[in-house]
Amino acid sequence: MIIKQADFICSSSKTEQCPQSKLPEYAFIGRSNVGKSSLINMLTDKKKLAKVSSTPGKTRLINHFLINNSWYLVDLPGYGYARASKTERGTFSKIIIDYIERREEMTLLFVLIDSRLAPQKIDIDFINILGKNGVPFAIIFTKTDKLGIEKLTQNIEKFRQLLSEFWEELPDIFCTSAEKRTGKDDILNYIDGINKSL
């Protein structure tokens, strides 16, 4: 798939405010500062489509981007940002859970994981919540250019092993680097394949 058009449509603080459309939606989520905005900009070939910040927890709303007039890319708030107040963290959680559980148009959720880190409990817990609620998802490892191939392989394998304790079948996994622009075609072709099957 080639993205020829990517337009920001709206930001919503509640699921009910999201676009009234029957187009499929592919949402991106991860811990704060996982590189979500950089990945979205890389996928769409637009440097400033999603706002990149050095401050974690910048995305606080549900952001819809219309892609090729045929599907939505959805940028969700990050989870697990320690410096946000408890009230804010509660609000983020409600926004996230509400969208994931109630938004009928959400076709797939991409869960972003920082490839540089050992498996984090908050990521595993979040993925297990998805499983309990029957939410379709895939995993994207980000920032893969920041470590060697051996360490990258080890970290991904640790994550796979941990997931296999809870899951009989593991989700699809992608490796990306916004800086090196790797993984772009794999993800877009994956989305294209799903769209064609709808």
C-alpha positions in Angstrom: 0.0 0.0 0.0 1.2 3.5 -0.8 -0.2 6.3 1.3 -1.1 9.2 -1.0 -3.2 11.1 1.4 -3.1 11.5 5.1 -5.3 14.2 6.7 -5.9 15.1 10.4 -9.7 15.0 10.9 -10.3 15.5 14.6 -9.3 15.1 18.3 -11.9 13.5 20.6 -12.0 13.3 24.4 -14.7 10.7 24.3 -15.5 7.8 22.0 -18.9 9.3 21.2 -17.1 12.3 19.6 -15.2 10.2 17.1 -16.1 10.5 13.4 -19.5 9.0 12.5 -18.1 6.8 9.8 -18.1 3.1 8.9 -14.5 3.1 7.6 -12.1 0.7 9.3 -9.9 2.1 12.0 -6.4 1.0 12.9 -5.4 2.4 16.3 -1.8 2.8 17.7 -1.1 2.7 21.4 1.8 2.1 23.7 3.5 3.4 26.8 4.3 7.0 26.9 7.5 7.9 24.9 7.5 4.6 23.0 7.9 6.5 19.7 4.3 6.4 18.5 4.2 9.8 16.9 7.5 9.2 15.0 6.2 5.9 13.8 2.9 7.4 12.5 4.8 10.2 10.7 7.1 7.6 9.1 4.2 5.4 8.0 2.4 8.4 6.4 5.5 10.1 5.0 4.4 13.3 6.8 7.0 14.7 9.3 4.5 16.7 11.3 1.2 14.7 11.0 1.5 13.5 14.6 3.2 15.8 17.1 6.5 14.5 18.3 7.5 15.5 21.8 10.4 14.8 24.1 7.9 15.1 26.9 6.1 11.8 27.6 2.3 11.8 27.8 1.8 14.4 25.1 -1.1 12.7 23.3 -4.1 13.1 25.6 -7.0 12.7 23.1 -8.1 10.2 20.4 -6.7 11.6 17.2 -8.2 10.5 13.8 -6.3 10.7 10.6 -8.0 9.8 7.3 -5.8 7.7 5.0 -6.4 7.6 1.3 -10.1 8.3 2.0 -10.5 4.7 2.8 -9.4 4.1 6.4 -8.6 5.8 9.6 -5.3 5.8 11.5 -6.0 6.5 15.1 -3.5 7.9 17.6 -4.5 6.9 21.1 -3.1 8.4 24.4 -0.2 6.6 25.9 -0.5 4.6 29.1 1.6 4.3 32.2 3.0 7.8 32.3 4.3 8.1 35.9 4.4 11.9 36.0 0.7 12.4 35.2 -1.5 12.9 38.1 -3.7 10.0 39.3 -6.8 11.9 38.0 -5.2 12.3 34.6 -4.0 8.7 34.5 -7.5 7.6 35.3 -8.9 9.8 32.5 -6.4 8.4 30.0 -7.3 4.9 31.0 -11.0 5.5 30.6 -10.5 7.1 27.2 -8.4 4.2 26.1 -10.6 1.4 27.5 -13.7 3.1 26.3 -12.5 3.4 22.7 -11.0 -0.1 22.6 -14.1 -1.8 24.0 -16.9 0.3 22.5 -15.6 1.5 19.1 -17.2 -0.8 16.5 -15.1 0.6 13.7 -11.8 -0.3 15.4 -10.5 -3.1 13.2 -7.1 -3.7 14.8 -5.0 -2.3 17.6 -1.3 -2.0 17.2 0.5 -2.2 20.6 3.9 -0.5 20.4 6.7 -1.9 22.6 10.1 -0.3 23.1 12.5 -2.9 21.7 15.4 -1.6 23.9 13.7 -2.7 27.2 13.2 -6.0 28.9 9.5 -7.0 29.0 7.6 -4.5 31.1 4.8 -5.6 33.4 2.5 -2.7 32.3 2.8 -3.9 28.6 2.1 -7.5 29.5 -0.9 -6.5 31.7 -2.3 -4.3 29.0 -2.0 -7.1 26.3 -3.7 -9.5 28.7 -6.6 -7.1 29.1 -6.9 -7.1 25.3 -7.0 -10.9 25.3 -9.7 -11.0 28.0 -11.8 -8.6 26.0 -11.3 -10.3 22.6 -9.6 -7.2 21.1 -7.8 -8.0 17.8 -4.2 -6.6 18.0 -0.7 -6.9 16.7 2.6 -5.9 18.3 5.1 -3.4 16.9 8.6 -3.2 18.4 9.9 0.4 18.0 13.4 1.9 18.0 15.1 -1.3 16.7 18.0 0.8 15.3 19.0 1.7 18.9 20.5 -1.8 19.7 22.4 -4.6 18.0 20.6 -7.5 16.2 21.7 -10.0 19.0 20.2 -7.9 21.8 17.1 -7.1 19.7 16.5 -10.8 19.1 17.0 -11.6 22.8 14.5 -8.9 23.9 11.9 -10.0 21.4 12.4 -13.6 22.4 12.0 -12.8 26.1 8.7 -11.0 25.2 7.5 -14.0 23.2 8.3 -16.4 26.0 6.5 -14.3 28.5 3.4 -14.0 26.3 3.4 -17.7 25.6 2.7 -18.3 29.3 -0.7 -16.6 28.8 -1.4 -17.1 25.1 -1.7 -20.3 23.1 -1.3 -18.3 19.9 0.9 -15.2 19.7 -0.1 -12.1 17.8 1.6 -10.9 14.7 4.8 -9.0 15.5 6.6 -6.2 13.5 10.0 -4.6 14.0 10.3 -0.9 13.1 12.7 2.1 13.2 11.3 5.5 12.4 14.8 6.8 12.0 15.9 4.1 9.5 12.3 3.8 8.1 12.2 0.1 8.5 9.0 -1.9 8.9 6.9 0.6 7.0 5.9 -1.7 4.1 5.3 -4.7 6.3 2.8 -2.7 8.4 1.0 -1.0 5.5 0.8 -4.2 3.5 -0.7 -5.9 6.6 -3.3 -3.2 6.9 -4.0 -3.4 3.2 -4.5 -7.2 3.4 -7.0 -6.8 6.2 -8.9 -4.0 4.4 -9.2 -6.2 1.3 -10.7 -9.0 3.4 -13.4 -6.9 5.0 
